[in-house]
Amino acid sequence: MKSLQDILYACGAVETRGQLDIPVERVAFDSRDVSQGTAFVAVKGTRTDGHDYIGQAIAKGATAIVCNELPSNMSEGVTYIRVKDSALALGMLSSNFFDNPSKKMKLVGITGTNGKTTTATLLYKLFRKLGYPCGLISTISYRIEDTEWPSTHTTPDAIRINELLSRMVLAGCSHVFMEVSSHAVDQGRIAGLEFTGGVFTNLTHDHLDYHQTFKAYLEAKKKFFDQLPSKSFALSNADDRNGSIILQNTRARKKYYGLKNMADFKGRVMENQINGMHIKIDNTEVYSPLSGLFNAYNLMAIYGTAMLLGESKEDILREISSLQGAEGRFDVIKSSNNITAIIDYAHTPDALENVLRTLNDLRTHNEQLITITGAGGDRDKTKRPLMAAIASRLSNRLILTSDNPRTEDPQVILEEMEKGVEITKRSKTMVIVNRKEAIKTAWNLAQPGDLILIAGKGHEKYQEIGGVRYPFDDKEIILNLMNEE
């Protein structure tokens, strides 16, 4: 059992009231998770302020309160700690409570707009093939060796992260690969974690509903690298226009990977097909079952990371040739009548354009490319017409449909998307609100040899409508249609 004074190290305490030598059974920032002996951290969130729930936390048994502002009425027998930033304090307290698990493994964080999930997953698979016990924290799932369960966030809250890392330590993991979202950096969820290295994939238009401006979004990503210690490495995409800016103020060792510009780890795509590619990495040609330029960058990122973690070039390239991608990322399915469906998580303008350009580069153009896409509700509205414009320009036929409308009217979302479709492309564009019907329509339109891109939801097994999550799986629906043939 920990005492309160044991876990207060580096949490930024400004003032304390009460006893510090008291036992702490758990740390919580949600009053609903409080029980007897809890240290409750009052964090001001985007929707609620934890300071408003201090009374409830004490009523449920909290014996210590960590906050930005001391309440006017303080309960007897409760210890209060005022800190500079309770969100950052939560990270430090959580890390200390679980015995600083990130210091006991090689933890690598991957950040960027696109490619985080694939890069993190490929690194996890690569290092397992190299013989290391590994953990993974990603958008799709959390994994400790062979055990896997669905994730709830790209980057969990600080308590959950440290709990997971603690379990990974107990399981004997030597390496952990973790997606780091801009929200997580901005909200201090990674405070207290010690990263062996950080990887930057790319930066494009996304999450402006939260960050408001592209500059703020960039700064959130950059902050992750700014916080890396000098003994860590910072690996960035040399071909991304923000690749060097991201590393501008880092103390970590700077390294770059790329396909076009000068880089420490250099690649070149030799041949690209829908079922795989030949790529030259540091003058050695290897085959990968992954397709597309975006996957070439993902492969260069994992190669560079593995090299910086001390693995041999020969071992890395040998294992790369058999690595399969992450679920719902350029997931290719072929039917018996030669119709090919591609399930992809592309939900930003840049990601959608990358996938469509890849498909157009790989196809003969004697076939149709039918795209199904939508846009999420309660998110950045400015990208809706942009995505429709890209999809209509790069597809033979376009079906606009619901993604996760959440609390918004799906019809309104689609009307906003439709504004981006060029007048000359409108005759080849359909709007079908029901996503299952949209997929079915695309299947009925397709002829042998055609391609169907189902974009936006990827690995997700639900559709959120009216704030309720209903079971929904793009892959399952298209497979059922294929099996009916």
N, C-alpha and C positions, 0 to 999 in steps of 0.2 A: 504493500500500500504506500502511496506517495503522501507526503505532507504538502501543504500549500506553499511553504517556503522553498521546497524542492523544485517546484514547477514554475516559479516566478522568474527564473533566470532569464535575463535579456528581454523581458516582456515590456519594458519601458514604463515601469511603475513610477509615478510622480508623488503619490500620497497613499498612505495606508491607515486604516482605522480598524483596530481589533487585533486578535491573535493570528499570527502567521503559522505557528506550530500546531496546525490542526490537520487531521486526515482528510484526504480528497479521494472519494470513491470514483468519480468520473468528472469529465469536463463537458459542458453543454452550452449551446448558444440559442437553442430553441426551448422555451419554457415547458413545452410538452414532453421533452426528454429528461426533465429534471426529476431526481429522486433524492433520498436522504444522503447527505454528504457530497452533494454536487458543487463544483465551482462553476457558477453561471457567468458567462461572458455576454454582456449587453452590447450587441453590434447593431449599428444603424444600417439597415439594408435599403434596397431600392423601393420596397413597398412598405415595410414595417420597421419600427425602431425598437430594438431589444430593451432599451431603457424603459419603455412603457410596460414591460412584462416583468420587471424586477420583483414587484410585489407578489405576482403569481409564482415566480420561481422560489421565493422564500417560503411561501405557503406550502409548496410541494417538497421542501426539505433542503433547499440550497443553503449552504453554510458559508459560502464565499461569493462575493459579487465583484466582478471585474468590469469597469465601466469608464467611459470618457468623462462623465459628469456624475458626481456623487448626488444621490437623491436627497431631497430636503428632509425627509423623515427616514431615519436609519433604524433598523430593527436591532434590538439588543441580542447579543450572542452571534451576530453575523459579522464576518470580516469583510471590509470594503477596500478595494484597491482601485485607485484612480490611475489610468494610464494615458499616454499620449494618443494612442490609436488602438481602440479595442479590437479592430479587425486584425491588425498585425499581432496584437497580444494573443489573440485566439490561436494563431498559427504557432507562436513560440510556446504557449502553454500546452498545446496539443502535442507538439514535438517532444517537449520535456516530459510530459505525462507518459508517453509511450517509449521513453528512454532513447529518444533521438534515433529512430530506426534508419533514417536516410544516410546517416554517417557510417552505417555498418554494411552498406552495399554500394555498388556503382549505379547511381541514379542518373539517367539521361532524360532531359526534358525536350520535347519536340513542339515547336510553335510555328504558326503561319496560318494563312487563310485556308489553303487547300493542301492536301497531302499528309496532314498530321496523322490521321488514323492509319493510312497505308504504311507510312514510314515507321511508326511505332510498332505496328503489328509485324512488319517484315523484320525489324530488328529483333523482336521477341522470338520469332521463328528461326532467324539466322543463328542467334546465340544459343538457342536450344539445340540446334543441329551441330553447333560447335562444342556441345557437351556441357554447357553451363545451366544450372537451375535458375529459372528466370521468372519475373513477374511482369505484368502488363496492366497499365491503367489507361483505357482508351474510351472513345465515344461509344464503341460497340459493346465492349465487355471488360470485366476485370478478370485477370487470370493469374493464378499461382500454380506454376507448373501445369499439370493436367486438369486442374480444377478451374472451371469457368462459370461465371454468372453475369447476367445483363447489367450494364452500367445505367446510372441515372443522369449523369452529367458528363460532359467532355472532361472536366476536371472536378472531382468531388470537393466537398467542403474540407477545411483543414483537419477536423477531427477524423473524418472518414479516411482521408489520405493517410494520416499517420497510423490509424488502426490497420489499414490494408498493408502498409509498409511493415508494421510490426508483425503481422501474420506472415509476410514474406520472409522476414528475418528468421522467424521460428521454423519456416519450411526449408530454410537453408539457401534461399535465393542469393546469388552473387551479383546479378544484374537486374535492374528494373527500368523499363521504358515507359514513359508517361507523356501523354498529351498535355500541353499547357495552353489553356485558352486565354484570350485577352481579358475576359471577365475575371478569371481566376487571379491573374496578375494584379488587375486593378482593385480587386476586392481583398487582396492580401491572403488568398487561400494557400499560397505556396510559401508564406513566411515561415522561417524556421527550418526549411528543407535545405539540405546540402547537396547540390548537384555536381556530379562529376563532369557533366558537359551539357551544352544546350545546342539544339539544331534549329535553324530557320529554313523553312521551305519556300515561302513566297508571301506576298502581301497584295491583296486585291480588295475590291469593294465588298464589304460585309459588316454586319453588326453596327451600322450607323444609327440604328434605333436606340442603341445603348450608349455608344461613344459620341454620337452627334456629329463629329467631324472625322475625316480621314486622318488628320494630324493626331488627334487624340487616340485613335485606333493604333496608329503607328507607334506612338509613345508608349502605349500599354505593352505592345510586343517588345519594344526596345528595352523597357524597364526590366524585363526578365534577364536580358543579357547584361544590363548595367549592374545587376545584383550578383552576378557570378563571381566567385573568388578567383584570384590569380592562378591557383593550381588547377582550375577547370579548363576545359576547352570550349570554344565557341565556333561552331561550324555554320557557315552561311552560303546561300545560293549566289554565286558570282554573277549569274545572268539576270537576277531580279534587280530592278532599278533601285530598290531599297535595301539590297543585300549588304552593302557597305555601311549605310546609315545605321542599320540595326546594331552593328558592332562598334559603332563610333566611340562609345565611352566604356566599353567593357574592359575589365582588367584581365579577363581570361585570354588564353592563347587563341589568336584569330586564325582560322583556316577557312578555305573556300572550296566549293565543288561547282562544276558547271559543264555545259556542253558547248558553249560558244566562246565565252571570254576566258582570259588567263585564270587558272585556278590551281590549287594544290592537288586536287583530285579531278582529273579530266576525263570526260567520256565523249563518245561519238556514236550515234545510232547508225549502224551499217545497213540494216534491213528491218522493216516494220510490217508485221502482218497482224490480222485480227486475233490470231491464236498465239502470238509471241513475237519476240524481236531478237536480232543479233545486235549486240552493243559492244563497242570497244571501250574498255575501262583501263586507263593508264597503260595503253598500248597492248592490252591483252583482250582478244575477242571472246565473248561468252554469249551463250544463248539464255534467254529468259522467257518463261511462259507468259510474262506480262506484256501488254501492248501499250503503245501510245507514248508521245513525247513526255507527258506528265509522269508516266511511270519510269521513264528513263531518268528523270530528275530524282524520283523516289529512290531508285537503285543507286544513284550516285551519292545520295544522302546517307544511305545505310552503309555503303562501301566506305565512305569517308569516316563515318562514326566508328565503324568496326576497326579501321586502321588506327584511329586516335585512341581506341581502347586497347591497343596493343596486339591485335590479331594479325596473322600473316596474310599477305595478299593472296597467296595460293589457296589457303583454306577458305578465305572469304569468297573468292570467285568460284570455287568448286561448289559451295553450298548455294550461292546465289542462283545458279542455273536451275535449281529445283524448287525455288520459293514460289508459292502461290500467294496471290494478293488477299486483301481483307474482304470480308463479306460485303456485298453491295457496292463494291468499287470496281467499275468496269467488269461486271460479272456477266460473262458471255454464255448464253444458252441457245443451243441449236435444236430445231424441231426436225422430225422425220421428213417433212416436206421442204426442208432447206430454207426455212424462215429463221433468221437469227434475232434474238432479243438480247439487249444489253441493259442490265439494271445498274444504275449509277446514282450515287448520292449527290451529284452536282446540284447545288442549290444557290449558287452565286453566279453572276454573269460570266466571270472569268472561267469558273469550273465548267459551266455548260458549254462555253465556246471551245474550251480545250477538248472536251469529249467529242463534240460535233466535228471539229476540225480533224481530230484523229480519225473518226469514222469516215469522213470524206476523203482523207488521204489513203485509207485502206481499201475503199470500195472501188468497183469498176465504173460506177455511174450508169450502168445499164439497169440498175435496180433502184427501187424507191428507198429513201430514208424517211421513216415516219417517226416523229418525235412527240412524246407525251411529257408535258411538264406543267408545273404550277408554281405557286409561291406561298410561303407560310404566312399565316395571319399573326398579328401583334408583333411584327418584325419590320425591318427596314423596307418602307414602301417604295423608295426611289428605285430599287432594283427591279421592280415588277415589269415595267414597260421595257427596260433594258433586256431582260431575259427573254421576253416574247419577241423582241426585235431580232435578237441573235438566233433564236430557234427558228423563226420564220425565214430568215435569210439563209440559214445553213441546212434546212430540211426541205424535202419535197412536199411533205404534208406535216401539218402541225395540229395537235390536239391540246388545247389548254384545258386543264382540269384542276380539281382541288388537290392541294398538298396537305398541310395541317392547318386548316383555317383558324383553329383555336377559338377565340371568342369573336372573331370577325365574321361578317356575312360572306360566304364563299363566292357568291355571285358578284359582289362588289370587288373582291380581289381580282377576279377574272376580267371584269370590265376595265380595271386599271391596267392589267397586263395587256389586254387587247389594244389599248391605245398605242402600244409600241409596234404593232404589226404594220408593216408598210402596206399601202393601198393595193399595190400590185400583188401582194401575197395573201390578201384576205380571202380570196376565193378558195385557197388551199388550206385555210385555217378553220378549225371547228372549235366550239366551246361546249364542253360536256362537264357539268359540275360533278357528277358522280364518277369517282376515279375508277371504280370497277368497270363501269360502262365504257369509260374512255379507253381502258386497256382492251376490252372486248371489241370495241369498234376498230381500234388499230389492227388487231389480229384479223378481223374480218376483211379489212382493206388490203392487207398484205398478200402478196403473191410470192411463189417460190423464188428465193434469192434475195428478197427484201430484208431490210434491217429495221428493227423497232427499238428505239431508245426510250426507256422508261426512266425519267430523271427526277431527282429531288428527294426521294425517301430512302433509297438504297437498302440498308440493313434493317430499317425500322419495321417493327412487327405490329404497328398500331397506326391509327389515324385519329388525330385530335380534332373533334368537332364540338363546338359549343362548350369547350372546357372539359369534355369527357373523352377519354381514350377508348376507341373501339378496336378490336382485333382487325388487322389489315396488313397484308404482306404482298407487295408487288410481285415477288418471285413466285410465290405460291399460286397467285391468280394466273400468271402467264403459263406456268407449268400445267395447271389444270386445263387451260385452253388447248395447249399442245397435246395433252394426253387424250383429249376428246376426239382428236383427228382419227 
